[in-house]
Amino acid sequence: MSRRLRIVLAGNPNSGKTTLFNAMTGARQRVGNYPGVTVERREGTCRVGDVEVEVVDLPGTYSLTAYSLEERIARDAVIGPDVDAVIDVVDASNLDRNLYLTTQLLEIGKPVVLALNLSDVARANGVEIDLGRLTALVGAPAVETVGHRGRGVPELLQAAVNLARRPGEFRPARLRYGADLDPELDALADRPDTVAAAAALQLP
């Protein structure tokens, strides 16, 4: 039997992240607090074929800049060495606001799957998303979901498990910040102290 995989759910507040978590784990949940703080910690399990999956619902956050306690908890969890994949829960009806966190998650390098949640609300608002085009642009698979109905949840979990089992196949798009910044960022990334810091954090 395959080892247990650990998948975390990240996303903006009010993106439907916890509703998706409930749809994935049902009654198989544990609720407590992160050590030393009062921020709630939700964990649960589910099965995808012969794979047992541990799912962690991270605090809602708009970024991983770690200014707030919730941001720090989400960042530390995402970069942890025991995380096999990240499900980025995106409000499909408000992509502009949600994709800022997506870019940060992609830069970390962990396998990411986009859950385009609230897709029913997006359609009701006249928003149609080209999944193939979005996947090509960000380099991460995207799955439409409606959390409170469980729609798309099996496909989302399967996509996350597929990437978690074959992380070498994850090829996120290289983000570009313009001719002024890109050379400086490349030079910074190649510096020995930067490489050592990434290794200390156990980043890919």
RODOMAR-220345 format. One record per residue (C-alpha): y, z, x. Coordinates in steps of 0.2 Angstrom, whole numbers, plus 5000, padded with zeros to 4 digits. Example, Ala and Ser with C-alpha at 12.3 -4.5 7.8 and 13.67 -1.06 7.14 Angstrom:
2
pt py = 4978	pz = 5039	px = 5062
pt py = 4995	pz = 5036	px = 5068
// end
This chain:
204
pt py = 5000	pz = 5000	px = 5000
pt py = 5018	pz = 4996	px = 5006
pt py = 5029	pz = 5010	px = 5012
pt py = 5042	pz = 5017	px = 5000
pt py = 5058	pz = 5007	px = 5001
pt py = 5075	pz = 5015	px = 4999
pt py = 5089	pz = 5006	px = 4990
pt py = 5106	pz = 5012	px = 4986
pt py = 5118	pz = 5007	px = 4972
pt py = 5136	pz = 5005	px = 4977
pt py = 5151	pz = 4999	px = 4967
pt py = 5168	pz = 5002	px = 4959
pt py = 5170	pz = 5016	px = 4946
pt py = 5167	pz = 5009	px = 4929
pt py = 5156	pz = 4995	px = 4935
pt py = 5141	pz = 5001	px = 4925
pt py = 5132	pz = 5007	px = 4941
pt py = 5125	pz = 5023	px = 4933
pt py = 5119	pz = 5013	px = 4918
pt py = 5109	pz = 5001	px = 4929
pt py = 5102	pz = 5016	px = 4939
pt py = 5096	pz = 5024	px = 4922
pt py = 5088	pz = 5007	px = 4917
pt py = 5079	pz = 5006	px = 4934
pt py = 5073	pz = 5024	px = 4935
pt py = 5071	pz = 5030	px = 4917
pt py = 5065	pz = 5048	px = 4917
pt py = 5060	pz = 5047	px = 4935
pt py = 5077	pz = 5055	px = 4941
pt py = 5082	pz = 5070	px = 4951
pt py = 5100	pz = 5076	px = 4950
pt py = 5109	pz = 5088	px = 4962
pt py = 5123	pz = 5089	px = 4974
pt py = 5126	pz = 5082	px = 4991
pt py = 5124	pz = 5096	px = 5004
pt py = 5140	pz = 5106	px = 5005
pt py = 5150	pz = 5097	px = 4992
pt py = 5150	pz = 5097	px = 4973
pt py = 5149	pz = 5078	px = 4972
pt py = 5134	pz = 5074	px = 4961
pt py = 5119	pz = 5065	px = 4969
pt py = 5107	pz = 5055	px = 4958
pt py = 5090	pz = 5049	px = 4965
pt py = 5075	pz = 5041	px = 4956
pt py = 5060	pz = 5030	px = 4958
pt py = 5053	pz = 5015	px = 4951
pt py = 5039	pz = 5002	px = 4955
pt py = 5041	pz = 4984	px = 4959
pt py = 5024	pz = 4976	px = 4960
pt py = 5014	pz = 4987	px = 4973
pt py = 5030	pz = 4993	px = 4980
pt py = 5037	pz = 5011	px = 4977
pt py = 5056	pz = 5011	px = 4977
pt py = 5068	pz = 5026	px = 4979
pt py = 5085	pz = 5022	px = 4971
pt py = 5100	pz = 5031	px = 4975
pt py = 5116	pz = 5030	px = 4964
pt py = 5131	pz = 5033	px = 4976
pt py = 5148	pz = 5039	px = 4970
pt py = 5159	pz = 5026	px = 4963
pt py = 5171	pz = 5019	px = 4976
pt py = 5184	pz = 5005	px = 4978
pt py = 5181	pz = 5004	px = 4997
pt py = 5172	pz = 5012	px = 5012
pt py = 5188	pz = 5016	px = 5022
pt py = 5183	pz = 5035	px = 5020
pt py = 5199	pz = 5042	px = 5014
pt py = 5192	pz = 5052	px = 5000
pt py = 5176	pz = 5062	px = 4999
pt py = 5167	pz = 5050	px = 4988
pt py = 5171	pz = 5035	px = 5000
pt py = 5165	pz = 5045	px = 5015
pt py = 5148	pz = 5049	px = 5006
pt py = 5146	pz = 5031	px = 5000
pt py = 5150	pz = 5025	px = 5018
pt py = 5138	pz = 5037	px = 5026
pt py = 5124	pz = 5033	px = 5014
pt py = 5126	pz = 5014	px = 5016
pt py = 5125	pz = 5014	px = 5035
pt py = 5111	pz = 5027	px = 5036
pt py = 5096	pz = 5021	px = 5045
pt py = 5084	pz = 5025	px = 5030
pt py = 5093	pz = 5012	px = 5019
pt py = 5083	pz = 4996	px = 5017
pt py = 5095	pz = 4987	px = 5005
pt py = 5111	pz = 4989	px = 4995
pt py = 5113	pz = 4983	px = 4977
pt py = 5132	pz = 4980	px = 4975
pt py = 5136	pz = 4983	px = 4957
pt py = 5151	pz = 4971	px = 4952
pt py = 5160	pz = 4970	px = 4936
pt py = 5158	pz = 4952	px = 4932
pt py = 5173	pz = 4952	px = 4920
pt py = 5184	pz = 4958	px = 4935
pt py = 5178	pz = 4950	px = 4951
pt py = 5194	pz = 4950	px = 4960
pt py = 5195	pz = 4969	px = 4960
pt py = 5177	pz = 4972	px = 4964
pt py = 5174	pz = 4959	px = 4978
pt py = 5184	pz = 4969	px = 4991
pt py = 5170	pz = 4982	px = 4992
pt py = 5158	pz = 4968	px = 4993
pt py = 5166	pz = 4961	px = 5009
pt py = 5165	pz = 4978	px = 5017
pt py = 5147	pz = 4980	px = 5012
pt py = 5143	pz = 4962	px = 5019
pt py = 5152	pz = 4967	px = 5036
pt py = 5140	pz = 4982	px = 5038
pt py = 5126	pz = 4970	px = 5039
pt py = 5113	pz = 4979	px = 5028
pt py = 5104	pz = 4967	px = 5016
pt py = 5115	pz = 4966	px = 5000
pt py = 5111	pz = 4960	px = 4983
pt py = 5125	pz = 4957	px = 4970
pt py = 5122	pz = 4964	px = 4953
pt py = 5135	pz = 4954	px = 4942
pt py = 5135	pz = 4968	px = 4928
pt py = 5144	pz = 4967	px = 4912
pt py = 5140	pz = 4949	px = 4912
pt py = 5140	pz = 4949	px = 4893
pt py = 5158	pz = 4956	px = 4893
pt py = 5163	pz = 4942	px = 4905
pt py = 5156	pz = 4928	px = 4894
pt py = 5165	pz = 4936	px = 4879
pt py = 5181	pz = 4934	px = 4889
pt py = 5177	pz = 4916	px = 4893
pt py = 5172	pz = 4920	px = 4911
pt py = 5157	pz = 4909	px = 4917
pt py = 5151	pz = 4912	px = 4935
pt py = 5142	pz = 4899	px = 4945
pt py = 5128	pz = 4910	px = 4953
pt py = 5123	pz = 4897	px = 4965
pt py = 5140	pz = 4894	px = 4972
pt py = 5144	pz = 4913	px = 4973
pt py = 5127	pz = 4916	px = 4983
pt py = 5132	pz = 4902	px = 4995
pt py = 5149	pz = 4908	px = 4997
pt py = 5144	pz = 4926	px = 5001
pt py = 5127	pz = 4923	px = 5008
pt py = 5119	pz = 4936	px = 4997
pt py = 5109	pz = 4933	px = 4981
pt py = 5118	pz = 4937	px = 4965
pt py = 5109	pz = 4942	px = 4948
pt py = 5117	pz = 4943	px = 4931
pt py = 5114	pz = 4960	px = 4923
pt py = 5118	pz = 4969	px = 4907
pt py = 5114	pz = 4987	px = 4911
pt py = 5114	pz = 4995	px = 4894
pt py = 5101	pz = 4982	px = 4888
pt py = 5091	pz = 4981	px = 4904
pt py = 5094	pz = 4963	px = 4905
pt py = 5092	pz = 4956	px = 4923
pt py = 5085	pz = 4973	px = 4930
pt py = 5068	pz = 4967	px = 4935
pt py = 5075	pz = 4951	px = 4943
pt py = 5088	pz = 4962	px = 4952
pt py = 5075	pz = 4974	px = 4959
pt py = 5064	pz = 4960	px = 4964
pt py = 5078	pz = 4952	px = 4974
pt py = 5082	pz = 4968	px = 4982
pt py = 5064	pz = 4972	px = 4987
pt py = 5062	pz = 4954	px = 4994
pt py = 5077	pz = 4957	px = 5006
pt py = 5072	pz = 4974	px = 5010
pt py = 5055	pz = 4968	px = 5016
pt py = 5062	pz = 4954	px = 5026
pt py = 5079	pz = 4960	px = 5032
pt py = 5079	pz = 4947	px = 5046
pt py = 5081	pz = 4933	px = 5032
pt py = 5098	pz = 4941	px = 5026
pt py = 5112	pz = 4929	px = 5032
pt py = 5129	pz = 4935	px = 5025
pt py = 5143	pz = 4924	px = 5026
pt py = 5155	pz = 4926	px = 5041
pt py = 5171	pz = 4932	px = 5034
pt py = 5187	pz = 4924	px = 5041
pt py = 5204	pz = 4933	px = 5043
pt py = 5214	pz = 4919	px = 5050
pt py = 5218	pz = 4912	px = 5067
pt py = 5228	pz = 4927	px = 5073
pt py = 5215	pz = 4940	px = 5069
pt py = 5198	pz = 4931	px = 5071
pt py = 5199	pz = 4930	px = 5091
pt py = 5204	pz = 4948	px = 5092
pt py = 5190	pz = 4954	px = 5081
pt py = 5177	pz = 4944	px = 5091
pt py = 5184	pz = 4952	px = 5107
pt py = 5183	pz = 4969	px = 5099
pt py = 5165	pz = 4966	px = 5093
pt py = 5159	pz = 4961	px = 5110
pt py = 5167	pz = 4976	px = 5119
pt py = 5154	pz = 4988	px = 5127
pt py = 5161	pz = 5004	px = 5118
pt py = 5161	pz = 4995	px = 5101
pt py = 5143	pz = 4990	px = 5104
pt py = 5138	pz = 5008	px = 5109
pt py = 5147	pz = 5015	px = 5094
pt py = 5138	pz = 5003	px = 5082
pt py = 5121	pz = 5008	px = 5090
pt py = 5125	pz = 5026	px = 5088
pt py = 5128	pz = 5023	px = 5070
pt py = 5112	pz = 5013	px = 5070
pt py = 5121	pz = 4998	px = 5062
pt py = 5111	pz = 4981	px = 5063
// end
